[in-house]
Amino acid sequence: DVKVTQSSRYLVKRTGEKVFLECVQDMDHENMFWYRQDPGLGLRLIYFSYDVKMKEKGDIPEGYSVSREKKERFSLILESASTNQTSMYLCASTTGGRIYNEQFFGPGTRLTVL
Amino acid sequence: DQQVKQNSPSLSVQEGRISILNCDYTNSMFDYFLWYKKYPAEGPTFLISISSIKDKNEDGRFTVFLNKSAKHLSLHIVPSQPGDSAVYFCAASAAGSARQLTFGSGTQLTVLP
């Protein structure tokens, strides 16, 4: 059974704090993604990675950075959290090298920045 | 500029009837389309997909139709069940690095018993 796990389901942080969101997949997937979900906006891609130590910006990378030191782990970093980063954060993974494939999602982290 | 649009934020349907969820796209490079279902406080789960070489794909109660000339796809659920109540996201991808998905804004489906 495929599994994508995220380190926290709920997180409350203060403005200016550095925030780490961790994602781990056990499917040996090459590609990993970070999205945020906001009401009326759907899922928006923040960053993705297609290999270890490789990363590419998505549609809304400002205020975020990522790290992928191991194939199974993809971290999202908020260098200095702001209230407009309050959101649901979703991690996903998928195989590389196939033409068509679906992404598998983790359960999400609800982040509140006060 | 939204490349994938779901113009109906919500839809209510009676149990047993058909639910039709719609999605429009603007990018002609999209060649693979997916529907995801999301319950509150859970991650999206994959439902069904279709490639641009087909115009219909069916899986049990779920059928996706693709009209490439109109850049429109729809998800039909027949018969609808109360457990189908969730937010449905349409997504599209084009050939490229990692095949990232572009999502619509979602439609909240409520199936009334």
Interface residues (C-beta under 8 A of the other chain):
Chain A: V4 R9 E30 N31 F33 Y35 G40 L41 G42 L43 R44 L45 F48 S49 Y50 E56 G58 L90 A92 T94 G96 I99 Y100 N101 E102 Q103 F104 F105 G106 P107 G108 R110
Chain B: V4 Q6 P9 Y32 L34 Y36 A41 E42 G43 P44 T45 F46 S49 S51 F89 A91 A95 S97 A98 R99 Q100 L101 T102 F103 G104 S105 G106
